[in-house]
Each structure stands twice: as C-alpha cells, then as structure tokens.
Amino acid sequence: MKALLALPAALTLAFLGAVFVDASQEGMACRSVHLWYSAQTGSAFYNEATVEKSANGTYFAACGWSTGYFGIQELPDGKKVVIFSVWDPAAGDDPATVPPEKQVKLRYKAATVRVGRFGNEGTGGQSFFDYAWKLQTTYRFLVTARTDGPGRTAYTGYFYIPEKKEWKRLVTFSTLTPKGELLRGYYSFIEDFLRNKVSTTQVRKATFGNGWVQSVAGEWIALRKAEFNADSNPALNIDAGPAGPRFFLATGGTTRNTTTQLLETITRGPGDSRRPADLPAAE
C-alpha cells in the first residue's frame, strides 16, 4: 500500500478500480477521469495535451506518475498556469506535520516559477508558472527522473513554449523513494477542483497523445493503450476513447458515456506518432 499512499485520495480510488462510491460528490463536481498507461519503469515521460473545452477550476494533467503530476490549470478566477507537483513519502494532509528529512527538496527553479508546499491531498512540493495557455493548442510536457543520493529521486519538469519555440526547465524537486526508483505508474487526468455545484454543469474535454516513456536502459516506448478510469463520484456524464492517434477524456455537462466503459482499455487509432527529436537532455 506504500505506493497508494503517494497518490491523492481521488487517484487512489481510481487505481483501485473505482470500487468505492461517494454519493456526496454527485451534483457537486464533475467526475475526475483518468487514462492509465501501461509501461515499464522509466527515466523520462513525454506527453502532449490539447484542451478542447474548459471551465474555471480545472486541472488537465498530461504527465502523472506514482510520486507527482504535471499539467495545466484554469484557476477559479480564470487565470491559467502550468503546475508541477511532487509528493512527500509521508501519509497525511498537513504539510506542517512532515519532518524536514521527509519533505520534498527544491533542487532548481526558474526565476519565473513560484514554489511552495501543499496539503489536503497528501503533502509535497508544488510549483506554478503563469502562462495563458489556449484552447485548441497542443502543449508538450516532459518529466525526467534521476537518482539523487541514497533513497532519493529528483524529478524535473520541462514545458515547451510554442510562442518561443523553446523548452523551459521549470523546476526540479527531490523526494524520498523506495531504493531510489525513477518513474512508474503513468497516467493523465481531468479534474474539476472548483466543486461548487455549478461546475458540474460545464463540459471539460481534452485529448492526450504522442506519449512516450524512456526505459532505464534508454529505449523509448510509445504509449499506445490506456485504461479508462474515474474517481468515486457516481456521476455518469463522462467519456473517453480514441481520437485519431490520440486519446480523449471528457467529463461534466452534456457529456454522455457512449464510447468506452470504465475499466476498459482504449487503443489509440493509427496515425503519425513519432517521438520528437528536440526533447531536452535531463539536467
């Protein structure tokens, strides 16, 4: 259960197959929906996300793994940011109770990135990069992992800024991991974190694709299949499926579950899926 303790509550339930039902969430928030990818332990995870429909209080996570997640958010006030978070290994929701030796350590941050501690969904280190991302635009994300001394792993988040045609290294967080493990447990998700009843009436939809994992041996493996999953909210207005050579996720509003049932595996359609040649080397 140690690995599950590293996940926030909603994702832990999803990992267990959405067995539990929390009726109190129905009508309060859109159901969180996830794509779980199958791939071996790796040293890098690349993925892309294109938001088609959004609303205030939404997280579109392109790269999630056992100890963190990375994506873009539309905040409750409509402001847009890139967010990269890594969890402490300790259980609990109060960051003040985590002893310093078990806390995530900051190894690097760009000057334009804000960092801090978070709680209420596990605890850990969190970073924000103010960026006015747009609908119908594909954004690119890369997470790299390296050992950082005995029992620690350093995770770095890179975000590609299309207007500048360049990769930006946002932050590097180091956390305690069993035997210094690297990346595993890959997923993407859409989450409504506003949860104000109105938010559940609004559609959130995105496509994720051209995902790749670099094995510890250095081989790049394409992510061609994903399992559709969701949290404990019993709402039925969710869907997922192939979108050409990508996957789509949708939740809330008028969404209907007409494509893929929960726990079914989706195989993305054929099409161009080449690993980009411009991925930055790990730092």
C-alpha positions as CSV (number, residue, x, y, z in Angstrom):
1,M,0.0,0.0,0.0
2,K,3.0,2.3,0.2
3,A,2.7,3.3,-3.4
4,L,-1.0,4.1,-3.0
5,L,-0.2,6.4,-0.1
6,A,1.7,8.5,-2.5
7,L,-1.4,9.3,-4.5
8,P,-4.1,11.8,-3.6
9,A,-7.3,10.3,-2.5
10,A,-9.2,10.6,-5.8
11,L,-6.4,8.9,-7.7
12,T,-6.0,6.2,-5.1
13,L,-9.7,5.2,-5.6
14,A,-9.2,5.3,-9.3
15,F,-6.2,3.0,-9.0
16,L,-8.4,0.5,-7.1
17,G,-10.9,0.4,-10.0
18,A,-13.4,3.0,-8.9
19,V,-14.9,0.4,-6.5
20,F,-16.0,2.9,-3.9
21,V,-18.9,5.2,-4.4
22,D,-19.2,8.6,-2.7
23,A,-22.7,9.9,-3.4
24,S,-21.9,13.2,-1.7
25,Q,-19.9,14.2,-4.8
26,E,-22.8,13.7,-7.2
27,G,-24.1,17.1,-8.2
28,M,-21.1,18.9,-6.6
29,A,-18.4,18.4,-9.1
30,C,-17.5,16.9,-12.4
31,R,-16.2,13.4,-12.0
32,S,-12.4,13.1,-12.3
33,V,-11.5,11.0,-15.2
34,H,-8.2,9.2,-15.9
35,L,-6.1,7.4,-18.5
36,W,-3.8,4.8,-17.1
37,Y,-0.9,3.9,-19.4
38,S,1.0,0.6,-19.2
39,A,4.8,1.0,-19.4
40,Q,7.9,-0.2,-17.6
41,T,9.9,1.8,-15.1
42,G,11.5,4.7,-16.9
43,S,13.8,7.7,-16.7
44,A,11.6,10.1,-18.8
45,F,7.9,10.6,-19.6
46,Y,6.8,12.7,-22.5
47,N,3.2,13.6,-23.3
48,E,1.1,16.2,-25.1
49,A,-2.3,17.7,-24.2
50,T,-4.8,19.7,-26.2
51,V,-7.7,21.3,-24.3
52,E,-10.9,21.5,-26.3
53,K,-13.3,22.6,-23.6
54,S,-12.5,24.1,-20.2
55,A,-14.0,25.9,-17.2
56,N,-12.8,27.7,-14.1
57,G,-11.3,25.3,-11.6
58,T,-10.0,22.6,-13.9
59,Y,-6.8,20.6,-14.0
60,F,-5.6,18.9,-17.2
61,A,-2.7,16.7,-16.2
62,A,-0.7,15.4,-19.1
63,C,2.0,13.5,-17.1
64,G,1.1,11.8,-13.9
65,W,3.3,9.2,-12.2
66,S,3.5,7.5,-8.8
67,T,5.0,10.5,-7.0
68,G,3.8,13.5,-8.9
69,Y,1.9,15.2,-11.7
70,F,2.4,17.8,-14.3
71,G,-0.1,19.8,-16.5
72,I,-2.1,23.0,-16.9
73,Q,-4.8,24.5,-14.8
74,E,-7.5,27.1,-15.2
75,L,-7.9,28.6,-11.7
76,P,-11.2,29.5,-10.1
77,D,-10.7,33.1,-11.2
78,G,-9.9,32.1,-14.8
79,K,-6.2,32.7,-14.6
80,K,-4.1,30.0,-16.3
81,V,-1.0,28.3,-15.1
82,V,1.4,25.4,-15.6
83,I,1.7,23.3,-12.5
84,F,4.2,20.6,-11.4
85,S,3.9,18.8,-8.1
86,V,5.8,16.1,-6.3
87,W,4.6,14.3,-3.1
88,D,6.4,13.7,0.2
89,P,6.6,10.0,1.0
90,A,4.7,10.5,4.3
91,A,0.9,9.9,4.7
92,G,-1.3,12.8,5.9
93,D,-2.6,16.1,4.6
94,D,-0.9,18.7,6.8
95,P,2.4,19.8,5.4
96,A,3.4,21.3,8.8
97,T,3.5,17.8,10.4
98,V,6.0,16.3,7.9
99,P,9.5,16.3,9.4
100,P,12.1,18.1,7.3
101,E,14.0,15.0,6.4
102,K,10.9,13.6,4.7
103,Q,9.9,16.7,2.8
104,V,10.4,17.3,-0.9
105,K,13.6,19.3,-1.5
106,L,13.9,22.0,-4.1
107,R,17.0,21.4,-6.3
108,Y,16.2,24.0,-9.0
109,K,13.6,26.6,-10.1
110,A,13.4,29.0,-13.0
111,A,13.2,32.7,-12.0
112,T,9.6,33.0,-13.3
113,V,8.4,30.0,-11.3
114,R,6.7,30.1,-7.9
115,V,7.2,27.2,-5.5
116,G,5.7,26.2,-2.1
117,R,4.3,23.4,0.0
118,F,0.8,21.9,-0.4
119,G,-1.5,19.7,1.6
120,N,-5.1,18.3,1.7
121,E,-4.3,15.6,-0.9
122,G,-1.2,14.3,0.6
123,T,1.7,16.7,1.1
124,G,4.6,17.8,-1.0
125,G,6.3,20.5,-3.1
126,Q,4.4,22.4,-5.8
127,S,5.3,24.9,-8.5
128,F,3.4,27.3,-10.7
129,F,4.4,29.0,-13.9
130,D,2.0,31.7,-15.1
131,Y,1.1,31.0,-18.7
132,A,-2.0,31.9,-20.6
133,W,-2.5,28.7,-22.5
134,K,-5.2,28.5,-25.1
135,L,-7.9,26.1,-26.2
136,Q,-7.3,24.0,-29.4
137,T,-3.5,24.4,-28.9
138,T,-1.3,21.4,-28.3
139,Y,1.1,21.7,-25.3
140,R,4.1,19.5,-24.6
141,F,5.4,18.2,-21.3
142,L,8.5,16.2,-20.3
143,V,9.3,14.7,-16.9
144,T,12.8,13.3,-16.3
145,A,14.0,11.4,-13.3
146,R,17.5,10.7,-11.8
147,T,18.8,9.3,-8.6
148,D,19.7,12.0,-6.1
149,G,21.7,10.3,-3.4
150,P,20.7,7.3,-1.3
151,G,16.9,6.7,-1.5
152,R,16.1,9.9,-3.3
153,T,14.9,10.7,-6.8
154,A,15.0,14.1,-8.5
155,Y,12.1,14.9,-10.9
156,T,12.4,17.7,-13.4
157,G,9.5,19.3,-15.3
158,Y,10.1,20.8,-18.8
159,F,7.4,22.7,-20.6
160,Y,7.5,23.7,-24.3
161,I,6.5,27.3,-25.0
162,P,5.2,27.3,-28.6
163,E,5.4,31.1,-29.0
164,K,9.1,31.0,-28.3
165,K,9.7,27.6,-29.9
166,E,11.8,26.5,-26.9
167,W,11.7,24.2,-23.9
168,K,11.7,25.7,-20.5
169,R,13.0,23.9,-17.4
170,L,10.6,24.9,-14.7
171,V,11.7,23.1,-11.6
172,T,13.5,20.1,-10.1
173,F,12.1,18.5,-6.9
174,S,13.8,15.7,-5.0
175,T,11.8,13.2,-2.9
176,L,12.4,10.1,-0.9
177,T,11.6,7.0,-3.0
178,P,12.0,3.2,-2.3
179,K,15.5,2.3,-3.4
180,G,15.7,5.5,-5.5
181,E,13.2,4.3,-8.0
182,L,12.6,6.5,-11.0
183,L,9.2,6.8,-13.0
184,R,6.3,4.4,-12.9
185,G,2.5,4.4,-12.7
186,Y,1.9,6.7,-15.7
187,Y,-1.5,8.5,-16.2
188,S,-3.3,11.6,-17.4
189,F,-6.5,13.1,-16.0
190,I,-9.0,15.9,-15.9
191,E,-10.2,17.2,-12.6
192,D,-12.8,19.7,-11.5
193,F,-11.4,21.2,-8.3
194,L,-14.0,24.0,-8.0
195,R,-16.8,21.7,-6.8
196,N,-19.4,24.4,-6.4
197,K,-22.4,22.6,-8.0
198,V,-22.3,24.9,-11.0
199,S,-19.0,23.4,-12.1
200,T,-20.6,20.0,-12.7
201,T,-22.8,21.5,-15.4
202,Q,-19.8,22.6,-17.5
203,V,-18.0,20.3,-20.0
204,R,-14.3,19.7,-19.7
205,K,-12.6,17.9,-22.6
206,A,-9.1,17.3,-23.8
207,T,-7.0,15.0,-25.9
208,F,-3.7,13.4,-24.8
209,G,-1.3,11.8,-27.1
210,N,2.0,11.0,-28.7
211,G,3.1,9.8,-25.2
212,W,6.5,8.1,-24.8
213,V,8.4,6.6,-21.9
214,Q,12.1,6.1,-21.9
215,S,13.2,2.9,-20.2
216,V,16.0,2.8,-17.7
217,A,18.0,1.1,-20.5
218,G,17.4,4.2,-22.7
219,E,14.8,2.7,-25.1
220,W,11.8,4.9,-26.0
221,I,8.4,3.1,-25.9
222,A,5.2,4.6,-27.4
223,L,2.1,4.7,-25.2
224,R,-0.5,3.1,-27.5
225,K,-3.0,1.8,-24.9
226,A,-4.7,3.3,-21.9
227,E,-7.3,2.1,-19.3
228,F,-10.3,4.5,-18.7
229,N,-10.9,5.1,-15.1
230,A,-12.6,7.6,-12.8
231,D,-12.8,8.6,-9.1
232,S,-15.6,7.7,-6.7
233,N,-18.1,10.3,-7.8
234,P,-21.0,8.3,-9.2
235,A,-21.8,10.8,-12.0
236,L,-22.3,9.2,-15.4
237,N,-21.6,12.1,-17.7
238,I,-18.1,11.0,-18.5
239,D,-16.4,9.5,-21.6
240,A,-13.1,8.5,-23.1
241,G,-11.8,6.9,-26.3
242,P,-9.5,7.1,-29.3
243,A,-9.2,10.4,-31.1
244,G,-7.2,9.6,-34.2
245,P,-3.7,8.8,-33.0
246,R,-4.5,10.2,-29.5
247,F,-6.9,9.6,-26.6
248,F,-9.7,11.9,-25.4
249,L,-11.2,12.4,-22.0
250,A,-14.4,14.3,-21.2
251,T,-16.4,15.0,-18.1
252,G,-19.3,17.1,-16.9
253,G,-22.2,19.0,-18.5
254,T,-23.8,17.3,-21.5
255,T,-21.1,14.6,-21.8
256,R,-22.5,11.1,-22.4
257,N,-20.7,7.8,-21.9
258,T,-21.1,6.4,-25.4
259,T,-17.6,5.4,-26.4
260,T,-15.8,3.5,-23.6
261,Q,-16.9,1.9,-20.4
262,L,-15.0,2.3,-17.1
263,L,-12.0,-0.1,-16.8
264,E,-12.0,-0.8,-20.5
265,T,-8.7,-0.5,-22.4
266,I,-8.5,2.0,-25.2
267,T,-6.2,1.5,-28.2
268,R,-5.5,4.8,-29.9
269,G,-6.1,5.0,-33.6
270,P,-3.3,4.7,-36.3
271,G,-1.6,7.9,-37.4
272,D,1.6,9.9,-37.1
273,S,3.2,9.2,-33.7
274,R,6.9,10.0,-33.8
275,R,8.9,10.8,-30.8
276,P,10.0,14.5,-31.1
277,A,13.7,14.9,-31.8
278,D,14.0,18.1,-29.8
279,L,13.4,16.7,-26.3
280,P,15.9,18.3,-23.8
281,A,18.5,16.2,-22.1
282,A,18.0,15.6,-18.4
283,E,19.7,18.0,-16.0
